[in-house]
Amino acid sequence: MARFHTIDDMDLDGKVVLTRVDVNVPVENGQVTDTTRIDKIVPTIKDIQAKGGIPVLLAHFDRPKGQRVDSMSLRQILPALEAALGQPVVFSDDCIGGPAKRVVAALQPGQVALMENTRFHAGEESNDATFTASLAALGGAYVNDAFSAAHRAHASTEGLARLLNAGAGRLMEAELKALDAALGDPQRPVMAVVGGAKVSSKLDLLMNLIEKVDHLVIGGGMANTFLVAQGIEVGKSLAERDMADTARAIMEKAQATGCKIHLPVDIVVAREFKAGAASETLPVGECPADAMILDAGPETVEALRQAMTACKTLIWNGPLGAFEIEPFDAATNAAARAAAELTASGALVSVAGGGDTVSALNKAGAAEGFTFISTAGGAFLEWMEGKTLPGVAALEAAKR
């Protein structure tokens, strides 16, 4: 487990607390359409206030590439943030310089401020020392609550931890504890479910997992590539035939490490990729030459459920089929619900995140049944790949 301070370890009384959050939320016509990320930072803000600190929120929005872009201003999320917090929020038109200093100087205990998009300055993404120092000059402590941006070595995610007394916010703390429970020091046996279109996009992830888990379930288009590697015909299915040698290498490594790989034993095929398309369930080796594999079949799901029942920990990333359209969401839905039921019974610790995973689990009605659902995308995947996350490493090495 990473060793870092949290809000509980920090003296925040009377201090301006620079608080890195992720409020990069979907916006349409100037209105926030999904407040999930905003809602999740509320506990950190409230706990900083409870310890006498004044939260000054630092965040990015979209990719302005060091330029001021009005459509990427954080001002547009202000109403949603105020609604979530239940109080007015002071807004600064810049995150450094005169405007920022004046806003911060006028803050009173109990207030919250939101600074303008840090990425309006090129120094944010380059982790420029001068820009970082300008940010640090505004506060007396730093709290990072943006695990989803922790894989970026930016000024507000990594640089500030080098200059100020630093600690993790509640969401960051929860993410790191959940991931440690899933991969760092898990209860065994451990199962990983990895789905998605391409082996090439998750090669590092697969190579890392087969050294850490006891069962590796491969689904989606990725599974087709592994089937091809075993000499099984997949018709017109999505498959990276040029990755067959890599798939065989992964299977050989898994055998050497004692990791059991689970692939479909039956398949759902169709000749059209559209909702409600005529489909049939067949044994895995019987895909017609003019058909596509779009989901795993019920025998595969039952085999996974039985294997899952024997496990203590589950980490999930990606769907088992084309979950976006019916009826090719059936395997993902059934397996996810089985995981949620085992979690509810206390038999399983389940952690999920990255890419389409949250959407898939929400669609299955299973997300609330998991132990922890990560709101991070790239950071979650890089952690699963075994990579060092700069934002987390900086907290471990932070000033005390």
Solvent accessible surface area in square Angstrom, and as a share of the most:
residue,aa,sasa,rsa
1,M,102,0.46
2,A,19,0.15
3,R,197,0.72
4,F,27,0.11
5,H,54,0.24
6,T,16,0.09
7,I,0,0.00
8,D,93,0.48
9,D,83,0.43
10,M,5,0.02
11,D,92,0.48
12,L,1,0.00
13,D,103,0.54
14,G,63,0.60
15,K,64,0.27
16,V,27,0.16
17,V,0,0.00
18,L,0,0.00
19,T,0,0.00
20,R,0,0.00
21,V,0,0.00
22,D,11,0.06
23,V,0,0.00
24,N,48,0.25
25,V,7,0.04
26,P,72,0.45
27,V,39,0.22
28,E,112,0.50
29,N,156,0.80
30,G,38,0.37
31,Q,127,0.57
32,V,29,0.17
33,T,77,0.45
34,D,68,0.35
35,T,52,0.30
36,T,62,0.36
37,R,65,0.24
38,I,0,0.00
39,D,70,0.36
40,K,77,0.32
41,I,1,0.00
42,V,27,0.16
43,P,65,0.41
44,T,0,0.00
45,I,0,0.00
46,K,77,0.33
47,D,44,0.23
48,I,0,0.00
49,Q,37,0.16
50,A,88,0.68
51,K,72,0.31
52,G,26,0.25
53,G,1,0.01
54,I,12,0.06
55,P,0,0.00
56,V,0,0.00
57,L,0,0.00
58,L,0,0.00
59,A,0,0.00
60,H,12,0.06
61,F,15,0.06
62,D,59,0.31
63,R,158,0.58
64,P,7,0.04
65,K,159,0.67
66,G,16,0.15
67,Q,120,0.53
68,R,132,0.48
69,V,45,0.26
70,D,124,0.64
71,S,81,0.52
72,M,40,0.18
73,S,18,0.12
74,L,0,0.00
75,R,120,0.44
76,Q,42,0.19
77,I,0,0.00
78,L,25,0.12
79,P,92,0.58
80,A,17,0.13
81,L,0,0.00
82,E,53,0.24
83,A,84,0.65
84,A,32,0.25
85,L,8,0.04
86,G,68,0.65
87,Q,39,0.18
88,P,109,0.69
89,V,9,0.05
90,V,48,0.28
91,F,28,0.12
92,S,1,0.01
93,D,78,0.40
94,D,24,0.12
95,C,0,0.00
96,I,30,0.15
97,G,32,0.31
98,G,31,0.30
99,P,53,0.33
100,A,0,0.00
101,K,118,0.50
102,R,162,0.59
103,V,29,0.16
104,V,17,0.10
105,A,87,0.68
106,A,71,0.55
107,L,15,0.07
108,Q,109,0.48
109,P,109,0.68
110,G,44,0.42
111,Q,65,0.29
112,V,0,0.00
113,A,0,0.00
114,L,0,0.00
115,M,0,0.00
116,E,6,0.03
117,N,1,0.01
118,T,0,0.00
119,R,21,0.08
120,F,13,0.05
121,H,45,0.20
122,A,72,0.56
123,G,12,0.12
124,E,0,0.00
125,E,73,0.33
126,S,81,0.52
127,N,44,0.23
128,D,59,0.30
129,A,81,0.63
130,T,101,0.59
131,F,12,0.05
132,T,5,0.03
133,A,51,0.40
134,S,36,0.23
135,L,0,0.00
136,A,11,0.09
137,A,77,0.59
138,L,13,0.06
139,G,17,0.16
140,G,35,0.33
141,A,0,0.00
142,Y,0,0.00
143,V,0,0.00
144,N,0,0.00
145,D,1,0.00
146,A,2,0.01
147,F,2,0.01
148,S,17,0.11
149,A,4,0.03
150,A,0,0.00
151,H,27,0.12
152,R,100,0.37
153,A,47,0.36
154,H,16,0.07
155,A,0,0.00
156,S,0,0.00
157,T,0,0.00
158,E,21,0.10
159,G,6,0.06
160,L,0,0.00
161,A,0,0.00
162,R,111,0.40
163,L,79,0.39
164,L,23,0.11
165,N,36,0.19
166,A,0,0.00
167,G,0,0.00
168,A,0,0.00
169,G,0,0.00
170,R,56,0.21
171,L,29,0.14
172,M,0,0.00
173,E,23,0.10
174,A,39,0.30
175,E,1,0.00
176,L,1,0.00
177,K,112,0.47
178,A,13,0.10
179,L,0,0.00
180,D,22,0.11
181,A,40,0.31
182,A,0,0.00
183,L,12,0.06
184,G,50,0.48
185,D,115,0.59
186,P,23,0.15
187,Q,109,0.49
188,R,123,0.45
189,P,45,0.28
190,V,0,0.00
191,M,0,0.00
192,A,0,0.00
193,V,2,0.01
194,V,0,0.00
195,G,0,0.00
196,G,18,0.18
197,A,51,0.40
198,K,96,0.41
199,V,0,0.00
200,S,56,0.36
201,S,78,0.50
202,K,28,0.12
203,L,55,0.27
204,D,78,0.40
205,L,0,0.00
206,L,0,0.00
207,M,57,0.26
208,N,21,0.11
209,L,0,0.00
210,I,1,0.01
211,E,106,0.48
212,K,76,0.32
213,V,8,0.04
214,D,40,0.21
215,H,36,0.16
216,L,0,0.00
217,V,4,0.02
218,I,2,0.01
219,G,3,0.03
220,G,17,0.16
221,G,12,0.11
222,M,0,0.00
223,A,2,0.02
224,N,6,0.03
225,T,0,0.00
226,F,0,0.00
227,L,2,0.01
228,V,26,0.15
229,A,7,0.06
230,Q,96,0.43
231,G,65,0.62
232,I,41,0.21
233,E,116,0.52
234,V,0,0.00
235,G,20,0.19
236,K,139,0.59
237,S,11,0.07
238,L,96,0.48
239,A,24,0.19
240,E,26,0.12
241,R,121,0.44
242,D,129,0.67
243,M,29,0.13
244,A,12,0.10
245,D,99,0.51
246,T,35,0.20
247,A,0,0.00
248,R,95,0.35
249,A,44,0.34
250,I,0,0.00
251,M,37,0.17
252,E,117,0.52
253,K,63,0.27
254,A,1,0.01
255,Q,153,0.68
256,A,89,0.69
257,T,66,0.38
258,G,59,0.57
259,C,7,0.04
260,K,119,0.50
261,I,34,0.17
262,H,22,0.10
263,L,30,0.15
264,P,14,0.09
265,V,76,0.44
266,D,7,0.04
267,I,0,0.00
268,V,18,0.11
269,V,0,0.00
270,A,1,0.00
271,R,122,0.45
272,E,92,0.41
273,F,122,0.51
274,K,108,0.46
275,A,67,0.52
276,G,64,0.62
277,A,7,0.05
278,A,92,0.71
279,S,51,0.33
280,E,71,0.32
281,T,70,0.41
282,L,34,0.17
283,P,72,0.45
284,V,27,0.16
285,G,52,0.50
286,E,103,0.46
287,C,13,0.08
288,P,36,0.23
289,A,89,0.69
290,D,71,0.37
291,A,0,0.00
292,M,43,0.19
293,I,17,0.09
294,L,19,0.10
295,D,4,0.02
296,A,8,0.06
297,G,1,0.01
298,P,90,0.57
299,E,116,0.52
300,T,7,0.04
301,V,19,0.11
302,E,70,0.31
303,A,46,0.36
304,L,6,0.03
305,R,102,0.37
306,Q,107,0.47
307,A,15,0.12
308,M,2,0.01
309,T,73,0.42
310,A,68,0.52
311,C,4,0.02
312,K,97,0.41
313,T,0,0.00
314,L,0,0.00
315,I,0,0.00
316,W,0,0.00
317,N,1,0.01
318,G,3,0.03
319,P,13,0.08
320,L,8,0.04
321,G,10,0.10
322,A,17,0.13
323,F,12,0.05
324,E,101,0.46
325,I,35,0.18
326,E,112,0.50
327,P,54,0.34
328,F,0,0.00
329,D,11,0.06
330,A,58,0.45
331,A,2,0.01
332,T,0,0.00
333,N,17,0.09
334,A,41,0.32
335,A,3,0.02
336,A,0,0.00
337,R,116,0.42
338,A,11,0.08
339,A,0,0.00
340,A,14,0.11
341,E,120,0.54
342,L,29,0.15
343,T,20,0.12
344,A,89,0.69
345,S,84,0.54
346,G,67,0.65
347,A,46,0.36
348,L,7,0.04
349,V,37,0.21
350,S,0,0.00
351,V,1,0.00
352,A,0,0.00
353,G,0,0.00
354,G,2,0.02
355,G,65,0.62
356,D,76,0.39
357,T,0,0.00
358,V,48,0.28
359,S,64,0.41
360,A,0,0.00
361,L,0,0.00
362,N,88,0.45
363,K,88,0.37
364,A,3,0.02
365,G,66,0.64
366,A,2,0.02
367,A,13,0.10
368,E,178,0.80
369,G,27,0.26
370,F,13,0.05
371,T,77,0.45
372,F,37,0.15
373,I,34,0.17
374,S,0,0.00
375,T,28,0.16
376,A,3,0.02
377,G,25,0.24
378,G,33,0.32
379,A,0,0.00
380,F,0,0.00
381,L,43,0.21
382,E,46,0.21
383,W,55,0.19
384,M,0,0.00
385,E,32,0.14
386,G,45,0.43
387,K,93,0.40
388,T,107,0.62
389,L,3,0.02
390,P,36,0.23
391,G,0,0.00
392,V,6,0.03
393,A,29,0.23
394,A,0,0.00
395,L,1,0.00
396,E,79,0.35
397,A,67,0.52
398,A,8,0.06
399,K,101,0.43
400,R,140,0.51
